[in-house]
Amino acid sequence: MRASILTIGNEILSGRIINTNASFIASKLYSLGFKVNHILTVADKATDIINALDYITADTDIVVTTGGLGPTSDDISKKVISNYFGRELIFKDEIAHYLKNKFGTTDFSESMKSQAMVPAGGEYFINKVGTAPGILVRSKNIMLFMLPGVPKEMKYLLEEEIIPYLTEHFDIEENIIFNLRTSTIPEIKIYNRIKELINKNDLKFVGFYPSYGVVDVRISGSKSEEGKLSKIRDLIKRELYDYIFEEGFRNLEEIIGERLRNKGAILSIAESITGGMIGGRITDVPGSSDYFSGGVVTYSNSSKIKILHVSEDTLEKYGAVSEETCSQMLSGVSTLFNTDCSIAVTGIAGPGGGTKKKPVGLVYIGVRAFDKSIIKRYNFSGNRNMIRERTVNYSIYLLLKLLEKAG
């Protein structure tokens, strides 16, 4: 079965907002067994929406649109799509009743009225985390689902309403997806190791999805090929065992949190190059106060001396970006917060500040877990953001692996 995704919104095209909706929808549709033929983004402009529909409806079974369902003047998706399929918009009492209860009012504004309008003959799905309902329009052999652009509303409607609807109405063979998340190994090295491991024909089942410091290796195909896919997964798992931190889709910060909680350990962090980014990632996880005591951003030499008691002699002799300074930062933050586990990072993110001996991208990462500690030196490539993101991911991963060794 074929699917297409149409994102409607000027804010996406201007770059003000990243189109995470499309990737989320595509992954969900793929896992159901749909082949995604098109992912398009157009402006809140009637002619652009119509041209996009002309293009994608030629070879698709379902279309999912996001955006343009709000009550403001630039939200034109519902009207344009209804006209495209020759449908009038009609008022639905159930939606109106839901909105009145949601806002605790008996008055019905024009904006609320617009949300209660759906194409004649269409179906709708109440949006329990927002206001704009999901809408389904059928035309010949095409189903078109309209979803709001707000990510949490889109995700609710897709997972709670649309996917169950598709499962019920389509006889499709689900796809199998095995996702192996790795860190501290570049994509090219993973690829070179895997291409020597499995035959050329089987490489078509393997995809590589890199981000800064993390590479997902995804083995996927139809359910009828599950046996073959499982064998490929097992071969890759053995080959990359030292680098895999997750078989699934959880992030490093979720896994380290689970590991710390299970061990009853408490974490503290000393950051220089990352300026608080590691602590931010750790505290993105609900309940992180169970295992995270606190962190410090010691960006200057004076703060390293005053807060973490890094030796002035060490800074003078070896510099702020050195194994020796990183080691003393690690010890200092462990003492400051009296914690079992610690992370310390120092480096040069650029674009300036590098030298021949200490180029931009030089980073030292220290991690401690109970009585074990290690300091690693890395030379990261890329711009300032890439270097800092890699530092964050590598540091959490190194602590995770050291915790494994700590028993």
N, C-alpha and C positions, 0 to 999 in steps of 0.2 A: 504494500500500500504506500501511496505517495503523499507527502505532506509538504506544505510551504508555510513560511513564517513571514509576516509583514509587520514591521515596526513603524508606527506613525508618530512623528514628533520632531519639531524643529530643534529641540534641545539635544537630541541624539546627533543630528547632522552638524550642529555647531560645535560638538565636542564637549559641551558642558556636562553631559551625563554619559557614562559608559553603558553600552547596550548589553547589560548582563541578562536581561529578560530573554533575548533570542537564544543565547547559549543554554540557558536553563530549560527552555521549552524544547529545544532540539535534543538535548540529552534525554529528556523524559519521553519524547516521541520515539527516539531511536530505541530506547529500552523496551518500548511497547512492541516494536517490530516495524515501525514506519520508516520509510526511506525519505529523508528530508532533501527535497530537490532544490529549494530556493530559500534563501534568507535575504530579504530586502528591507531597506529603510528608506522612507520617503517623508517629505515635509507635510505639515498640516495644510495641505492644498488639494482641492477637489480633483484637479486634472492629474496630479501626481498619483493620487490614490487610485483613480480609475485606470491610468496607464499601467500601474503595477498589477492591478487585478486582471486586466486583459492579458498580461504576460504570464502570470503564475497559474491562472485557472486553466490554461491550455493543457497542462500535463500534471494535474494534481487531484487528489481525492479529498483532502481536507486542507483548509487554510486556517491558520491561527493569527489573528491580528492583535496587537497591543497598542494602547494609547488612543487619545482622542475621544474618550467616553465621558469626560467630565462635563460640568454644567456651564463652563465659560464659552465665550464666543469663538475661541480658536479650537474648540473640541468638536470637530465636524465629522468624525469617522462614522458614527451611527447613521447620520443623515445621508452621507455620500454613499455608504455601502447599501443602505436600504433602497436608495434611488437606483443604484447600479443593478440590483436584482428586481426592480420594478415593484417595490413594496412601499406601502404607506406606513407611517409610524402611528401606533395606536397606544392608548393609555391602559396600563395594567394596575388594577386596584390592589393586588397583592403586594406589588413593589411599593406603591404609595403607602399602604398600611404599615409595611416594614419600616419605611423611612420615618414616618410619623412617630412610631414607637421608639426608634433609635434616637431621635432628637428630642423626644418627650414633648411634642407640640401637636396642636390640632390645626395650626395654620399650615398651609401648603404653599410654599414659595414657588416662583417660576423655575428656579434652579432645581428644586426637588421634583417638580412636575416633569422637567426634561429627563431626569434620571428614570422616571417611571414609564417612559415611552420605548416601545420595542417594535421591530418590523412586523407587519401583519403576517400571520402564519408562522412566525418565529417562536423559538423557545427561549426561556431565560433561566438564569441560575442566581439565586439571591446571594449577594456579596456580604457575608457576615463579618468581615473585617474592614469594610468600607461602605461606599454608597452605590457606585455604579455597578449594576448587575452584569454578569456574563451573559452573552447573547449568542444564540445559534440560528443561522439562516441556512435553509436547504435550497439548493437550486439544481435540478437535474441530478447529476451524480456527484455533486460537490456539497460538502458541509463546510460552512464558514463560521468559526467561533470568534467573537469579539470579546477581548479581555481588557480590563483597565491597565494602564501603564505603570501604576505604582507597584513595585516589586512584591511587597507582602500581599497585596490584594490579588495580583496575578497568580502568585504561587498558591494561595489558598484555593482560588477557583480552579486552577489547573489540576491540583492534586486531589481536591475533595469532590469536584464536580465533573470536570471535563474528562479526566483519565478514566474514572469509572464508567462514564457515558460511552467513551470510545471502546472500552473493553467489552461492554455489553452489546454494542451495535456492529463491531467489526470482528470477523473471524481471522485473526492475525497470529502469526507465529512470533512469539517474543524473542528478542535478541538476548544473548548472554554477554555480560560485560564483566571482566575481571580487571580490576584496577590496582596496580602496584605502585605505591608512592615511594620515591627514593630521594635521598639527599647526599650531598658532598661528592657526587659524581656527575660530570657533564653529560649532556645528551649524546654527544658524538661518541664518547667512550662506551656508553650503554649500547648504542647502535652497533658499534664495531664488535662488541662481545656477543651480542645476540645474533648477528648475521653469521657468525661462525658456529653458533649453537644449533640453529634450526635451519631447515632447508628453505630455499628461495621462495618456493610456492607458499610456504606457511607465513612468510613475512607480511603477506597481505592482511593477516588477522591482527597484526601488531601495530599500534600507533604510539607516537611519542609526543607528550604534551609538556613542554618545559615552561617553567617560570623561574624567577631568580632564586636559585638555591634549592629548588625542588623540581624533579622531573617525574611525571606520571607515565608509566608504561601500561598501556591499555590493550588487553586482548579481548577481541569482540567478534561476534558472528551470530548466526542463527542458532536457535535452540537445538536443531537437528545435528549441529556440529559440536555439541557440548563436549563430547568425549575428546575430540581433537584439541579443542580450546583448553580443556583442563590439562592435557599433557603439555601443551606449549607453556601454560602458566607455571606448571610445576618445574619445568626446565629452567625458565627464567628466574623463578624464585630461588632455586639452588645457586644459579650463577651470580645473582645480585644480592645474596643473603645479607652481606655486610652493609648494604646501603638501603635496604627496604625498611621503612618504619611503619607502613600501614598497608593492609590489603583491604582496600575500600576507598572512602573519600574523606575521611576525617583529616583535619589539619594537625600540624605538629603541636600547636598549643593545646589542642584538646587531648592529645595522647599524653603529652608530658604532664598535664594536670591530672589525668587518671592515674598515671604511674606514681606521681608524688603522693596523691591521696592514698593509694593502696599501700604505700610504704610508710605512711605517716610522716613523711618528710616535709620540711619547710624550705622554701626557696627565697634567695635574695639576689639582686642583680646590680652590678656596677657598669654603667654605660658611659662611653666617651663618644666614639664615632657615630653610634646609632641614636644618641640624644633622646632616649626614652622609648624607642620603638619596640624593644624587646618586652619591656614592662607593659606597654600598650597591648601587644599581642597576647601576653599571658592573661591580662585582666579583661580581654575580650570574652573570655570564657566565664559564663555564669558560675558562681560558687568558688571562684579562684581564691577568695579570702581564706579558704580552708587550708591552702598550701603555699600561698605567696605572702611573705611578710612585708616586703618593700624593696625599693630600689633607689639608687642615686644616679644622677647625671653629673659626672665629674669631667666637664669638658675642658677646663683649664688646668694647668699644672698646679696652680695654687689650691684649687678645690680637691685635686687628687691628694695633695699633701695634708690639707686641713681635715678633710672628711674621711679619707681612707688610709691616712698615715703612710702614703707612699714616700719613700726616702728622697730627700732633695738630692743626695749623692747619686741615687739611681737615675733620677730624671736628668741630671747633668751629664752623667757618664754614658747612659744608654739611650736617653730620649724618652718622650712620652709614648711613642710607638715602638715598643720593644717587648721581648719576652719577659724581661725582668720587671718592667712596669706592670705588665698584665698580671704577672704572678702576685705582685704586691697588692694590686687592686682586688684580686680574687680573695686573698687572705684578709684584706681590710674590710671588704663588704661582709664576709662570713662572720668576722668578729663584731662588726657594727650591729648586725641584726641577730647575731647568735643563731645561725641557721645551719641545717645539715647539708644543704645544697646551695651552690652559688654559680653565677655566670659573670664573667668580666670580659669586656671587649674594648679594644683601642685600635685605631687605624687611621688611614688617610683616605678620605672619600673623594677629594678633589673638588673642582677641577684643578685647583692649584695646591701648593704645599708639598709636592713630591720632589724627590731628588734621585740621583742615580742609585744611591745606596738604599733609599727608602722611597720607591715610586708610589704614585697614586694607585690605590688598590691594595696596598700592603695592610694586612689586618692580622692582629693577634687575638685569638679567642681562648679564654681560660674557662674551664668548667670543673666543679668539685662536687662529688657525691660521697658523703660520709668521709671515709679515710682515703679516698682515691681522688686524684686530681690530674688534669692534663692541660698543657698549653699547646695550641696549634698555630702555625704560621700559614697564612694564605696570601696569594697574590691574585686578587679578583680583577677581572676586566669589566669594562662598561662604564657608564656614567655614574654620577654621584648616587642617584636613587638605586641603581642596580647593585652597586657595591654595598650599600647599606642594607638592602633587602636580603642579599645573599648572607651578609653577616648575621642578620636576625635568624634566618632559617638554619644556617650552619650551627649557630650557637645552641639553639634549642635541640637540634638533632644530636649534637655531641653530648649534651647532658643526658639525653634519652639513652644513648648507647652506653654511657658510663654508669647510669643507674642499672642497666641490665647486668653489667659486670659486678656491680656491688651486691648482687643477689637479692 
